[in-house]
Amino acid sequence: MLDSDLFLVLGILVSAFAIPGVLSAFADSRPPRAATMAVLVGGGLILLAMYTKPGGYTPGQIPEVFARIIARFLNR
């Protein structure tokens, strides 16, 4: 079973952690290869989450999704 909430949270986190890598690579005048791959993986996870959840997500639902995923892992 695919967990679209988990895919969404992981995609957002991977993409967010890649942003400093992109900025660092541009500041050092080098190609951002690893950061670009991370952005693509994160974007793919977000698209997979949107595709597997009927109706998709709205921006207002994202904090709820994060809270559900964190609560799920804290309650194990």
Secondary structure, DSSP 4 states (H G I P E B T S, - for coil): ---HHHHHHHHHHHHHHHHHHHHHHHHTTS--HHHHHHHHHHHHHHHHHHHHSTT---GGGHHHHHHHHHHHHHT-
